[in-house]
Amino acid sequence: MEDKSLRLPSERSWLSRFTKDPAGMAALAIFLVIVICCVAAPLVTSYAYDSMSVADRFMKPCREHIFGCDYCGRDLFSRILYGGRMTLRIAGTATVLACSAGLVVGIACGCIGGRFDLIVMRMMEVLSSVPSLLLVILAECLMGWGKGNFMYAMAVAALPSFVRLIRAGVSQIMGRSYIEAARALGVRGLGLVIRHILPNILPSMFVHLTGAFAEQILLCSVMGYLGIGVNPPKAEWGLLVYEGYTNIRKVPFTALIPAFVIALCVLSVNLIGNSLRDCLDGGEKDE
Amino acid sequence: MTLYIIKRILLIIPVVLAVILLVFGLLYITPGSHMDRLAVKTGDSFDPVLDVIAPSGGFFARYLRYCYNMFFKFEFGSGGRGVADISAQILMRWGWTLKLAGLSLLLSALIGIPAGIISAVKSSGWQDRTISAAATVLSSIPSYCLAVGLALLFALKLGWLPSYGVTESGSLVLPVITVSAMGISQFIRVVRAAVSETLEKEYITALRAAGLKERLVVGAHALRNALVPISASLGETATKILGGGFVAEKFFAIPGIGFYLIKAVDQVQPVIILACASSTAVVLVLINFCTDMISLAADPQMRKRVSSRAKGGRRDGR
């Protein structure tokens, strides 16, 4: 997080409230464990995600393979870790892209207003009326954005919600008297935005960011499940569930373990968001 | 009032056209190398997909032709050799999709709305905590993961319900439950927020002070006002349920539009992909229109605003 926002007293208090919330911290811990394990996958597991061994097919969880092996005899634990790398990277990049684009467009809409605002918001309305899954499928299939590049389409799908949130925040702030005061003192343009507007919309943006990230993880893994975008033998969380489900009669755990990991990760992100929101709401009540 | 509704109906047309433009435009900016892969086999030759769905002309000429064919002739272009009649398929499959989505919406409303009300009334009691936690968990489980669990338990272990196809009775039960999980959490969140906000209003305190029974305060007075934000969010919920239904259709092999779309993606059938996307756009806009009408019915303030504007009263620039 930027230290710019930390300088404001009200914000420090909601952050400190967040660090004292046990549910939020537990969720953060779970999420960080998952992320660190995925990022450091080569250090955590000694198996490659695509090394097969016929003898180990459908092996039940044991000491060597703590989550067992899939239908090709690949270690499921390392496939989950490498899959998490893929899923979290795509979802994370898409969320950051959507958020930064949303910031620029949203602030522009809120500050400029008028016809520009109207046109952009109409465009966002059209964009948000298409389900994000459909948008990503179309980008992937019609435009041939293979190799995980559909994260751009995912970013576009998440864009309208960010723009709407940030624009609402900006136009609410623009009416406040301290903005008028800053203007009277000669603060203009980018300076006004960075110094006075941005710090005020960042908290609610962070809350939205967590929710959007959770949705992007779901979207990315759904794409993997449908077999669009990420191709085997590469690992992706949704793909792992799909592969597991094809053999569910024989070994249910190869589908259930990845499903559980995805749900746990999304749940932890959602809980972080909930806790952040509660801290923020509490702060507003105190004022 | 009537004028507003007519205006609203007319507004459907540009939105539908814009969404189809978005879909159609994607095809136009497709890189050439990928275009070859999208060619449609007609007779013995492979034709570029644009020539199949709208022969000759510039971008807008083709786009208008495609829209004209779609709306006035209900034709989406020929899918090439060996592809069944797309129009008939689209119609048949939307039937299944709407059935699934409708039943899911009904189930989620039946469970989600009462749960949300209880959660708001018993705010920060154990009921509220349980329901809120359940909503968070339900919204965190990807639908296909839930489907795996349900299929494993009810189809494979217990053998009560089918998990594939629509030939047996009860084949929609598991898909509906899968899709509803998301709808329920959505309803709980919206209803809880709406009702608890209404319960903080002063007129509720006044009603309570007047000695009205709590059941009446919540059931008759608070709920009536909470209906406004709830109905306003109905469109978003319906869109989500429709999107979630696509995945459930694929998982449980329900021959709906999502299954059709994903099969077309697998087999690289661009004409079918376009047809599915465009028809989805139309259905979504219609759903949004319906939910707008529902919020109009639920919100007297909006009705007043609308009719005063229609009578030529002061326009509040939106």
Interface residues (C-beta under 8 A of the other chain):
Chain A: E125 V126 L127 S129 V130 P131 S132 L133 L134 I137 L138 A139 E140 C141 L142 M143 G144 A214 L218 S221 V222 Y225 L226 G227 I228 G238 V241 Y242 G244 Y245 I248 R249 P252 A255 L256 A259 F260 I262 A263 V266 L267 N270 L271 N274
Chain B: V15 A18 V19 L22 V23 L26 L27 I29 T30 P31 S33 H34 R37 L38 T136 V137 S139 S140 I141 P142 S143 Y144 C145 V148 G149 A151 L152 L156 T239 K240 L242 G243 F246 V247 K250 L261 I262 V265 D266 V268 P270 I273 L274 A277 T280 A281 L284 V285 N288
